[in-house]
Amino acid sequence: MNVFFILGTVRQFSFSYRFQGLQVKL
């Protein structure tokens, strides 16, 4: 597996998780 691919997946996951947290706050 590509290291960049893993980093991209982790970044997307963390971003979506953060976005969901903001939605829950609102």
Distance bins in CASP14 RR format, pairs under 12 A and 6 or more apart:
PFRMAT RR
TARGET T0000
AUTHOR 0000-0000-0000
RMODE 2
METHOD distances of the structure
MODEL  1
1 7 0 0 0 0 0 1 0 0 0 0 0
1 8 0 0 0 0 0 1 0 0 0 0 0
1 9 0 0 0 0 1 0 0 0 0 0 0
2 8 0 0 0 0 1 0 0 0 0 0 0
2 9 0 0 0 0 1 0 0 0 0 0 0
3 9 0 0 0 0 0 1 0 0 0 0 0
3 10 0 0 0 0 0 1 0 0 0 0 0
4 10 0 0 0 0 0 1 0 0 0 0 0
4 11 0 0 0 0 0 1 0 0 0 0 0
5 11 0 0 0 0 0 1 0 0 0 0 0
5 12 0 0 0 0 0 1 0 0 0 0 0
6 12 0 0 0 0 0 1 0 0 0 0 0
6 13 0 0 0 0 0 1 0 0 0 0 0
7 13 0 0 0 0 0 1 0 0 0 0 0
7 14 0 0 0 0 0 1 0 0 0 0 0
8 14 0 0 0 0 1 0 0 0 0 0 0
8 15 0 0 0 0 1 0 0 0 0 0 0
8 16 0 0 0 0 0 1 0 0 0 0 0
9 15 0 0 0 0 0 1 0 0 0 0 0
9 16 0 0 0 0 0 1 0 0 0 0 0
10 16 0 0 0 0 0 1 0 0 0 0 0
10 17 0 0 0 0 0 1 0 0 0 0 0
11 17 0 0 0 0 0 1 0 0 0 0 0
11 18 0 0 0 0 0 1 0 0 0 0 0
12 18 0 0 0 0 0 1 0 0 0 0 0
12 19 0 0 0 0 0 1 0 0 0 0 0
13 19 0 0 0 0 0 1 0 0 0 0 0
13 20 0 0 0 0 0 1 0 0 0 0 0
14 20 0 0 0 0 0 1 0 0 0 0 0
14 21 0 0 0 0 0 1 0 0 0 0 0
15 21 0 0 0 0 0 1 0 0 0 0 0
15 22 0 0 0 0 0 1 0 0 0 0 0
16 22 0 0 0 0 0 1 0 0 0 0 0
16 23 0 0 0 0 0 1 0 0 0 0 0
17 23 0 0 0 0 0 1 0 0 0 0 0
17 24 0 0 0 0 0 1 0 0 0 0 0
18 24 0 0 0 0 0 1 0 0 0 0 0
18 25 0 0 0 0 0 1 0 0 0 0 0
19 25 0 0 0 0 0 1 0 0 0 0 0
19 26 0 0 0 0 0 1 0 0 0 0 0
20 26 0 0 0 0 0 1 0 0 0 0 0
END
